[in-house]
């Protein structure tokens, strides 16, 4: 019944056992909890897990590929998911958060006069000035660092590299944030330069490794997303990224706005429908022969199979659905769809849990507790 969804696919040079991908997600879990969770997802039949926000730098936020403990964590994670025939992808990123702006928020956070959401908005406001003022030599250091980080990730056991097209890549890409007047700003070609150099750095270090790119698309009328690329700019960005070495695109809404836009609940005024971001895939499809992965409200196997059959996407990424039911792929492929715990896109324990610093979970977990 789910002939394409259950079938193997060549995803930009990497063979996946089916078309289900765990979308990169901030989980707010300890390293031990993360390994346990991803092992459950892998055992449940998922073909590829994208580990979100793997930093390219040796210092800063997130688990580092360059520290002994961090490297060993990624090795353990790779071994855990590979044992179930699941592939692992490192989403490499460079934060665009201004450290000085973060320090200014600390007193308000410590005294509880500023909520996490308010702090996030303050940091978003600081992105534009921060990336606009970065010295060129520093920019080139950052883009070059994607290469050694990718090498380190492959040594740890990752199968695929994804360049995070949000964060600093997306901020350089966006005319909302990027007000530079040098070779990294102004025209769409110049604003693409940061991302292109990051991809080229990976390709120089790893000539044969597949490179996925999280293509963050923003839109106007109505306005959603502040980083990333306008649909009208895709004909410029997509060929440049492909020429640099990208072999597949993971297409989503750009970030740096409300989290309920990039992780939309079912009652979202624009993105409440299933497959809410697939229109962005439709805009990318005529521009490339690379594999496309869609995301956004994909929890119904019948709907996903229809999109695959129509050629809109080659793979379906989901996060909240696999948090709700890590066994979703196995249940679907074995005809046990009545047993599915379907994500209702309420955002209560997933996004809500993350914002409350309680980790990303699901309302189903609460119901299962005695």
C-alpha positions as CSV (number, residue, x, y, z in Angstrom):
1,X,0.0,0.0,0.0
2,X,2.9,2.3,0.8
3,X,5.1,1.2,-2.1
4,X,7.2,4.4,-2.4
5,X,7.3,5.3,1.3
6,X,8.6,1.9,2.2
7,X,11.0,1.6,-0.7
8,X,14.8,2.3,-0.7
9,X,16.0,5.5,-2.2
10,X,19.2,7.1,-3.4
11,X,19.2,10.3,-1.4
12,X,21.9,12.4,-3.0
13,X,24.3,9.5,-3.2
14,X,23.4,7.8,0.1
15,X,21.1,4.7,0.0
16,X,18.3,4.8,2.5
17,X,16.2,1.8,3.3
18,X,12.9,3.8,3.1
19,X,11.8,7.4,2.7
20,X,11.3,8.4,6.4
21,X,13.8,10.9,7.9
22,X,13.9,12.3,11.4
23,X,14.0,16.1,10.9
24,X,16.7,18.0,12.8
25,X,15.3,19.1,16.2
26,X,16.5,20.7,19.4
27,X,15.7,18.1,22.0
28,X,16.9,19.7,25.2
29,X,18.0,16.2,26.5
30,X,21.2,15.0,28.1
31,X,23.6,13.1,25.9
32,X,22.5,9.8,27.5
33,X,18.8,10.6,26.9
34,X,19.5,11.7,23.3
35,X,21.2,8.4,22.5
36,X,18.4,6.4,24.1
37,X,15.8,8.4,22.2
38,X,17.5,8.2,18.8
39,X,18.0,4.4,19.3
40,X,14.2,4.1,19.8
41,X,13.6,6.1,16.6
42,X,16.1,3.9,14.7
43,X,14.6,0.7,16.0
44,X,11.2,2.0,15.0
45,X,12.2,1.8,11.3
46,X,13.4,5.4,10.5
47,X,15.9,5.4,7.6
48,X,17.9,8.5,8.5
49,X,18.3,10.6,11.6
50,X,19.5,14.2,11.3
51,X,21.2,15.4,14.4
52,X,20.5,19.1,14.7
53,X,22.9,21.9,15.5
54,X,26.3,20.1,15.5
55,X,28.7,23.1,15.9
56,X,31.5,23.6,13.4
57,X,33.7,25.4,15.9
58,X,35.8,24.0,18.6
59,X,34.2,26.2,21.2
60,X,30.7,27.5,21.8
61,X,27.3,26.1,22.2
62,X,26.5,22.4,21.7
63,X,28.3,19.1,21.8
64,X,31.7,19.6,20.1
65,X,33.1,17.2,17.5
66,X,36.5,18.4,18.6
67,X,36.4,17.5,22.3
68,X,37.1,13.9,23.5
69,X,33.8,13.7,25.3
70,X,31.8,15.1,22.4
71,X,33.5,12.9,19.8
72,X,32.9,9.8,21.9
73,X,29.2,10.8,22.3
74,X,28.7,11.0,18.5
75,X,30.5,7.7,18.1
76,X,28.2,6.1,20.6
77,X,25.2,7.6,18.9
78,X,26.3,6.4,15.4
79,X,26.9,2.9,16.8
80,X,23.4,2.8,18.4
81,X,21.5,3.8,15.3
82,X,23.6,1.8,12.8
83,X,22.8,-1.3,14.8
84,X,19.2,-0.9,13.5
85,X,20.1,-0.2,9.8
86,X,19.5,3.5,10.2
87,X,21.8,6.2,8.8
88,X,23.0,9.3,10.7
89,X,23.5,12.8,9.4
90,X,25.3,15.7,11.1
91,X,23.7,19.1,10.7
92,X,26.7,21.4,10.8
93,X,26.0,24.9,11.8
94,X,27.6,28.1,13.0
95,X,25.5,30.1,15.5
96,X,24.7,33.7,14.6
97,X,24.0,34.7,18.2
98,X,26.0,37.7,19.4
99,X,27.8,36.7,22.6
100,X,27.6,40.3,23.8
101,X,23.8,40.4,23.3
102,X,23.6,37.1,25.3
103,X,25.5,38.6,28.2
104,X,23.1,41.6,28.3
105,X,20.2,39.2,28.7
106,X,21.7,37.2,31.6
107,X,20.6,39.5,34.4
108,X,17.0,39.5,33.2
109,X,17.0,35.7,32.9
110,X,18.5,35.2,36.4
111,X,16.0,37.5,38.0
112,X,13.1,36.0,35.9
113,X,12.3,39.5,34.5
114,X,12.8,38.1,31.0
115,X,11.2,35.0,29.6
116,X,13.1,32.6,27.3
117,X,10.9,33.7,24.5
118,X,11.7,37.4,25.2
119,X,15.4,36.6,25.2
120,X,15.1,34.8,21.9
121,X,13.5,37.9,20.4
122,X,16.3,40.1,21.7
123,X,18.9,37.8,20.2
124,X,17.1,37.7,16.9
125,X,17.1,41.5,16.8
126,X,20.9,41.4,17.3
127,X,21.6,39.0,14.4
128,X,21.5,41.6,11.7
129,X,24.0,44.0,13.2
130,X,26.2,41.1,14.3
131,X,26.6,39.4,10.9
132,X,26.8,42.8,9.1
133,X,29.8,43.8,11.2
134,X,31.8,40.6,11.1
135,X,35.2,41.2,9.6
136,X,35.8,39.5,6.2
137,X,38.8,37.5,7.6
138,X,36.5,36.2,10.4
139,X,33.8,35.2,7.9
140,X,36.3,33.3,5.8
141,X,37.6,31.5,8.9
142,X,34.1,30.4,9.7
143,X,33.2,29.1,6.3
144,X,36.5,27.3,6.1
145,X,35.8,25.6,9.4
146,X,32.9,23.6,7.9
147,X,35.5,21.4,6.1
148,X,37.4,20.1,9.2
149,X,34.1,19.7,11.1
150,X,32.7,17.5,8.3
151,X,35.8,15.4,8.4
152,X,35.6,15.0,12.1
153,X,31.9,14.1,11.8
154,X,32.6,11.3,9.3
155,X,35.4,10.0,11.5
156,X,32.8,9.8,14.3
157,X,30.6,7.6,12.2
158,X,28.1,10.0,10.5
159,X,27.0,8.9,7.0
160,X,25.9,12.3,5.6
161,X,26.7,16.0,6.1
162,X,24.0,18.6,6.2
163,X,24.8,22.3,6.0
164,X,22.3,24.2,8.2
165,X,20.9,26.8,5.8
166,X,19.5,28.7,8.8
167,X,21.6,30.1,11.6
168,X,24.6,32.0,10.1
169,X,24.1,30.6,6.6
170,X,20.5,31.8,6.6
171,X,21.3,35.1,8.1
172,X,23.9,35.9,5.4
173,X,21.4,34.8,2.8
174,X,18.7,37.1,4.0
175,X,18.3,40.7,3.0
176,X,16.4,41.2,6.3
177,X,19.6,40.6,8.3
178,X,22.5,41.1,5.8
179,X,23.2,44.8,5.2
180,X,26.8,44.3,4.2
181,X,28.3,46.3,1.3
182,X,31.2,43.9,0.5
183,X,31.3,40.7,-1.4
184,X,29.1,39.0,1.2
185,X,26.2,41.5,0.9
186,X,23.9,43.2,-1.5
187,X,23.0,41.0,-4.4
188,X,21.5,37.6,-4.0
189,X,24.7,36.1,-5.5
190,X,26.8,37.9,-2.8
191,X,24.4,36.9,0.0
192,X,24.7,33.3,-1.2
193,X,28.5,33.4,-0.9
194,X,28.7,32.4,2.8
195,X,26.7,29.3,2.2
196,X,28.5,28.5,-1.0
197,X,31.9,28.7,0.7
198,X,30.7,26.5,3.6
199,X,29.6,23.8,1.1
200,X,32.8,24.2,-0.9
201,X,34.9,23.8,2.3
202,X,33.2,20.4,3.0
203,X,33.5,19.3,-0.7
204,X,37.3,20.1,-0.7
205,X,37.8,17.9,2.4
206,X,35.4,15.2,1.4
207,X,35.2,14.9,-2.4
208,X,32.9,11.9,-2.4
209,X,30.6,12.4,0.6
210,X,26.9,13.4,0.0
211,X,26.1,16.9,1.2
212,X,22.6,17.8,2.2
213,X,21.6,21.4,2.5
214,X,18.7,22.6,4.7
215,X,17.2,25.2,2.4
216,X,15.5,27.8,4.6
217,X,12.9,29.7,2.6
218,X,11.2,32.8,3.8
219,X,8.0,34.3,2.3
220,X,6.2,37.6,2.1
221,X,2.5,38.3,1.8
222,X,2.1,37.2,4.5
223,X,5.6,37.5,6.0
224,X,7.0,34.4,7.6
225,X,10.7,33.7,8.4
226,X,13.4,36.3,8.6
227,X,16.5,34.3,7.7
228,X,16.9,32.4,4.5
229,X,15.9,32.9,0.9
230,X,12.8,34.3,-0.8
231,X,11.1,32.1,-3.3
232,X,12.0,34.6,-6.0
233,X,15.7,34.2,-5.1
234,X,15.7,30.4,-5.4
235,X,16.7,30.4,-9.1
236,X,19.9,32.1,-8.0
237,X,20.7,30.2,-4.8
238,X,19.9,26.6,-5.8
239,X,22.2,26.4,-8.9
240,X,25.0,28.0,-6.9
241,X,24.7,25.6,-4.0
242,X,24.4,22.6,-6.4
243,X,27.6,23.7,-8.2
244,X,29.4,24.0,-4.9
245,X,28.7,20.4,-4.1
246,X,25.2,20.0,-2.6
247,X,23.6,16.6,-3.6
248,X,20.2,17.0,-1.9
249,X,18.0,19.6,-0.4
250,X,15.9,19.6,2.8
251,X,13.4,22.3,2.3
252,X,11.7,24.2,5.2
253,X,10.5,27.6,6.3
254,X,13.2,29.9,7.5
255,X,13.6,30.7,11.2
256,X,14.3,33.7,13.3
257,X,10.6,34.4,13.8
258,X,8.1,32.8,16.2
259,X,8.9,29.2,16.8
260,X,5.2,28.4,16.2
261,X,5.8,29.3,12.6
262,X,8.7,27.0,12.0
263,X,7.0,24.3,14.2
264,X,3.4,25.2,13.4
265,X,0.5,23.8,15.4
266,X,-2.6,22.5,13.7
267,X,-4.4,25.7,14.3
268,X,-1.8,27.9,12.6
269,X,-3.4,30.5,10.4
270,X,-1.2,29.7,7.4
271,X,0.7,26.5,8.1
272,X,-2.0,24.4,9.8
273,X,-2.5,21.9,6.9
274,X,-0.6,18.7,6.3
275,X,2.5,19.1,4.3
276,X,2.4,22.8,5.1
277,X,5.9,23.6,3.7
278,X,5.7,21.5,0.6
279,X,4.9,24.5,-1.6
280,X,8.5,25.5,-1.0
281,X,9.6,22.1,-2.5
282,X,7.4,22.8,-5.5
283,X,9.4,26.0,-6.1
284,X,12.7,24.2,-5.8
285,X,11.8,21.1,-7.9
286,X,12.1,22.8,-11.4
287,X,15.5,24.2,-10.5
288,X,17.4,21.0,-9.7
289,X,17.6,17.2,-10.2
290,X,18.9,16.8,-6.7
291,X,16.9,14.8,-4.2
292,X,14.3,16.7,-2.3
293,X,13.1,16.1,1.3
294,X,9.9,17.8,2.5
295,X,8.8,18.6,6.0
296,X,6.0,20.2,7.9
297,X,2.9,18.4,9.3
298,X,3.7,15.1,7.7
299,X,2.0,12.5,9.9
300,X,-0.5,10.8,7.7
301,X,1.1,7.9,5.7
302,X,-1.6,8.1,3.0
303,X,-1.0,11.8,2.4
304,X,2.8,11.2,2.3
305,X,2.5,8.4,-0.2
306,X,0.4,10.6,-2.4
307,X,3.1,13.3,-2.3
308,X,5.8,10.8,-3.2
309,X,3.8,9.4,-6.0
310,X,3.2,12.9,-7.4
311,X,6.9,13.6,-7.4
312,X,6.7,16.6,-5.1
313,X,9.3,15.0,-2.7
314,X,11.7,12.1,-2.6
315,X,11.7,11.7,1.2
316,X,9.5,12.8,4.1
317,X,11.0,14.3,7.2
318,X,9.2,14.4,10.5
319,X,10.1,15.1,14.0
320,X,7.0,15.6,16.2
321,X,5.4,12.5,14.7
322,X,8.4,10.3,15.6
323,X,8.6,11.8,19.0
324,X,4.9,10.9,19.5
325,X,5.5,7.4,18.1
326,X,9.0,6.2,17.3
327,X,7.5,3.0,15.9
328,X,5.6,4.9,13.2
329,X,7.6,3.5,10.2
330,X,7.4,-0.1,11.3
331,X,3.7,0.2,12.1
332,X,3.0,1.7,8.7
333,X,5.0,-0.7,6.7
334,X,3.5,-3.7,8.5
335,X,-0.1,-2.6,8.1
336,X,-0.6,-1.6,11.7
337,X,-1.8,1.9,11.0
338,X,-4.7,1.6,13.5
339,X,-2.0,1.3,16.3
340,X,-0.4,4.6,15.3
341,X,-0.1,7.4,17.9
342,X,-0.8,10.3,15.6
343,X,0.8,13.6,16.3
344,X,-2.0,16.1,16.8
345,X,0.4,19.1,16.4
346,X,-0.6,20.6,19.7
347,X,3.0,21.7,20.6
348,X,2.2,21.3,24.3
349,X,4.9,18.9,25.5
350,X,7.3,19.1,22.5
351,X,7.8,22.8,21.8
352,X,6.2,23.6,25.2
353,X,8.5,21.3,27.0
354,X,11.6,22.7,25.3
355,X,10.6,26.3,26.1
356,X,10.1,25.3,29.7
357,X,13.5,23.7,29.8
358,X,12.0,20.3,30.4
359,X,13.1,18.6,27.2
360,X,11.2,17.8,24.0
361,X,8.5,15.2,24.8
362,X,4.9,14.3,23.9
363,X,1.5,14.4,25.5
364,X,1.3,10.6,24.8
365,X,4.1,10.1,27.4
366,X,2.0,11.7,30.0
367,X,-1.0,9.6,29.2
368,X,1.1,6.4,29.4
369,X,2.3,7.2,32.9
370,X,0.5,5.4,35.7
